[in-house]
Amino acid sequence: MIPRKIQSELEILTKQFPVVTITGPRQSGKTTLAQIQFPDYDYVNLEELEVRNYAAEDPKGFLLDHRAPVILDEIQRVPELLSYILVAADRNKKMGQYILTGSHQPELRAGVSQSLAGRTGLLQLLPLSIAELKAAGITMDRDEYIFRGFLPKLYNQENSDPIREYRSYYGTYIERDIRQLINLRNQHSFETFVRLLAGRVGQLLNLNSLSDDIGASTSTLSEWLSVLEASFIVFRLPCYFENFGKRLIKTPKLYFTEVGLAAHLLGIKNPEQVGHDPLLGGLYENMVVMEALKARYNTGNNADLYFFRDQRGFEIDLLLDDNRRLLPCEIKAGRTYSSDYASNLKKFTERADKILPGVVIYAGTQSRNGIPRVINFRETSSIMMSPPEKSSN
């Protein structure tokens, strides 16, 4: 297993809470993380039908048979078990006795907020980050990262094929997760919707346009989008509007949690194709935004990530809200730095106070300090955790 940055945060939470809940996409490494971190804990997979039925029909007997400390995998499959875990945790009075994992946000969050409020620490584990791969001695080119993506399975197994892996990943998602979350009447239209979303990564989300293309109502597409977000397939980046008046775009931008899946849905067959694809800019931006999100989640922080765009089209690709100070970032797929990359950053810093010196995140190798700071995309995580201070000059 490639060591995960989130492990230290997990260790901290198990000393502060009787229950720790780890959510995230399927195959992001939740189960492996829990079993590696707690090798002596009992392990129960609630995806198994007999186990799930036992837990649902006799929760008290189930918890007696699987006494703490225990890892309960895919806990959202039996949400009624959470109330009984609360009772057991209160009786036990020890920290870190129950490690819960889950892949669907709504059921799990609703159950946790109702049944385990104040008793559980929450973590969100996304697929591998560039920083984690680099620490394991794995470094690739821009286009290789985008094509291969970041599913741990692709790095923990020899001779793994990204095309086959994402085909299976997506097919399993449709057959298993989607049918659990909604009554999908038109699978073809849903799959068309997902592929069209892949063609719009890094763009403003326009359900009206998609509705015309697919022939489904915007209310149906909104429901489908919520399901995709709930199961960690897509991520909506909100527009920042506080203290900037009303003349701003409030529509979110859309990204895939796993850029490799987006590339697969676009029909990209190899890394060489990435560099020539007309959607390279959006895919690269997708990768960088997800690197920023992973950096935030891996240290137990909220996302606090936004973009900025006004009605005139002036845009900043990414904003980090750091204790009400804004770190603006421009994301450029080019390998050669151009001063034009920083033009919007300079204008943005003049708009309001509490704006930190901007950062250009590009695909070249030459980094430099200064205003703005210029970094290679592999450094994204470090910037998200330690924004540069404002110059005293």
DRENZA-829924 format. One record per residue (C-alpha): residue in three letters; x, y, z. Coordinates in steps of 0.2 Angstrom, whole numbers, plus 5000, padded with zeros to 4 digits. Each point is the difference from the previous one (the first is absolute). Layout:
REM DRENZA-829924
ALAXYZ
...
//
This chain:
REM DRENZA-829924
MET500050005000
ILE500650184996
PRO500050095016
ARG498650135001
LYS500250185006
ILE498349985010
GLN500749875012
SER500750125013
GLU498350095000
LEU499149835002
GLU501249965015
ILE499550165008
LEU498149984998
THR500149825008
LYS500750085016
GLN498650135001
PHE498449914994
PRO499349835004
VAL499549984982
VAL500950064984
THR499150004983
ILE501050004984
THR499050044984
GLY500650014982
PRO499849934983
ARG500049814997
GLN501849944998
SER500850155008
GLY500849895013
LYS498950025015
THR499949825004
THR501949974998
LEU500450165010
ALA498949945015
GLN500749824999
ILE501850064999
GLN499850135014
PHE499149885011
PRO500649824996
ASP499349935017
TYR498250064997
ASP498749884995
TYR499450044982
VAL498249984993
ASN499450044983
LEU498250054999
GLU500049984981
GLU499849815003
LEU498249965000
GLU499949885014
VAL501050125011
ARG498950144996
ASN498449915003
TYR500749955017
ALA500550175005
ALA498350074994
GLU498949875008
ASP500949985017
PRO501250155003
LYS500349965018
GLY500549824996
PHE501150064986
LEU500950125011
LEU500249875013
ASP500849884987
HIS501150144994
ARG500650095015
ALA501150155000
PRO501250044994
VAL499349974983
ILE500050074982
LEU498350004992
ASP500250024981
GLU498650084990
ILE499050055015
GLN498750104989
ARG499349834995
VAL499349985018
PRO499750185007
GLU498949945014
LEU501549925007
LEU500750175005
SER498850035015
TYR500649835007
ILE501850054997
LEU499750165010
VAL499449905015
ALA501449884999
ALA501350144999
ASP499250095015
ARG500149845010
ASN501849964995
LYS500650185003
LYS501649974990
MET500750104986
GLY500249934982
GLN499049845003
TYR498950014984
ILE500750044983
LEU498650034987
THR500350024981
GLY498750044987
SER499850054982
HIS498450104999
GLN499950175009
PRO498250035002
GLU499549845010
LEU501650005010
ARG500050195004
ALA498250005005
GLY500249845011
VAL501650075008
SER499250175003
GLN498549925008
SER500749865009
LEU501950045004
ALA500050185002
GLY501550055011
ARG500649825000
THR500949984983
GLY501450084992
LEU499850024981
LEU501249984986
GLN499950004981
LEU501249894991
LEU500250034981
PRO501149904988
LEU501950025001
SER500850174999
ILE501550054990
ALA500950045016
GLU499749825006
LEU500649934984
LYS501550105000
ALA500449955018
ALA499949824994
GLY501250044986
ILE498850014986
THR500150154989
MET499250024983
ASP499750134987
ARG498450114999
ASP499249894987
GLU500449845008
TYR499250065016
ILE498450054991
PHE499949844990
ARG500449885014
GLY499150095014
PHE500249975019
LEU499149845005
PRO501149915012
LYS499749834991
LEU500950074985
TYR501550025010
ASN499949855012
GLN499949874987
GLU501349974986
ASN499550014982
SER498350095004
ASP499250074984
PRO499150165003
ILE498849974986
ARG499449845006
GLU500050065018
TYR498950154997
ARG498849904989
SER499749885014
TYR499950155013
TYR498750094990
GLY499049844996
THR500049955018
TYR499550175006
ILE498550004988
GLU499449825004
ARG500350015019
ASP500050185007
ILE498850094988
ARG498749875002
GLN500150015019
LEU499850194999
ILE498650034987
ASN498749914990
LEU501050024983
ARG498749984986
ASN501150054986
GLN501849945002
HIS500550064983
SER499550185003
PHE500949995017
GLU501649944992
THR499950134986
PHE499850135014
VAL501649945009
ARG501050004984
LEU499450184995
LEU500550055018
ALA501749934996
GLY500150124985
ARG499650155011
VAL501349985014
GLY500650175006
GLN498550094993
LEU498550085007
LEU498649875003
ASN498650044988
LEU498549875002
ASN498950094988
SER501349974986
LEU500249825005
SER498149975001
ASP499950054982
ASP501449884995
ILE499349855010
GLY498150034998
ALA499849995019
SER499250135012
THR501250115010
SER499249935016
THR500549834995
LEU501750054996
SER500150095016
GLU499649845009
TRP501249904990
LEU501450135004
SER499649995019
VAL500249814999
LEU501750024991
GLU500650125013
ALA499349905014
SER501049854994
PHE501650104998
ILE500049994981
VAL499950194997
PHE500550155010
ARG499150174998
LEU501250155004
PRO499050155006
CYS500250184995
TYR500750125013
PHE498950155002
GLU500250075018
ASN500550185000
PHE500150024981
GLY498250064997
LYS498649924990
ARG500650014983
LEU500849835001
ILE499749834992
LYS499249885013
THR500049844989
PRO501349875006
LYS501449924989
LEU500049824998
TYR501449875002
PHE500249825002
THR500749935016
GLU501149884990
VAL500850094984
GLY500449834993
LEU498249954999
ALA499650164991
ALA501449974988
HIS499349824997
LEU498350064997
LEU500750124987
GLY500749854991
ILE501850045003
LYS501149854997
ASN501750055005
PRO501050145008
GLU500650064982
GLN498250044996
VAL499750115016
GLY501350134994
HIS499050024983
ASP498349995007
PRO499050164998
LEU499449985018
LEU501849995007
GLY499850175009
GLY498449945009
LEU500749835005
TYR501650085007
GLU499050125010
ASN499049865006
MET501549915006
VAL500750155009
VAL498450055009
MET499949825006
GLU501850015006
ALA499450155010
LEU498549915007
LYS501049855005
ALA501350115009
ARG498550085010
TYR499249845004
ASN501649905005
THR500350125014
GLY498249995006
ASN499550184994
ASN498550054991
ALA500150034981
ASP499950195001
LEU500450004981
TYR499150124988
PHE500250084983
PHE499650184996
ARG499150074984
ASP499050164997
GLN498750034987
ARG501350084989
GLY501049834999
PHE501450055011
GLU500649845009
ILE501249935012
ASP500149814998
LEU500249955019
LEU499850095017
LEU500549935017
ASP499150095014
ASP501349995014
ASN499350085016
ARG499150134989
ARG501550034990
LEU499949964982
LEU501449914991
PRO499750024981
CYS500749874988
GLU500150004981
ILE500149824992
LYS500949994983
ALA500349844991
GLY501550084990
ARG501749945003
THR500850164996
TYR499750155012
SER499250164993
SER499850165009
ASP498250004993
TYR499649865013
ALA500150125014
SER499050154992
ASN498349955009
LEU500949975017
LYS500750185000
LYS498350074996
PHE499249905013
THR501150055014
GLU499550184997
ARG498249965003
ALA499949975019
ASP501049985016
LYS500649845008
ILE500649934983
LEU501649905001
PRO501350014986
GLY499449894986
VAL500749844993
VAL500149944982
ILE499949815000
TYR500749944983
ALA500749854991
GLY501850064998
THR501549965011
GLN500750175005
SER499250065016
ARG500450175007
ASN499650105016
GLY499350184998
ILE498350084997
PRO499249904993
ARG500949845005
VAL500249884985
ILE499949815004
ASN500049834992
PHE498349915002
ARG500949875011
GLU500150135013
THR498250045001
SER499749915017
SER501450105009
ILE499250164994
MET498349955007
MET500649975017
SER501250155002
PRO499550154990
PRO501350134997
GLU499950155012
LYS499650174992
SER501550104997
SER500450145012
ASN500550124986
//
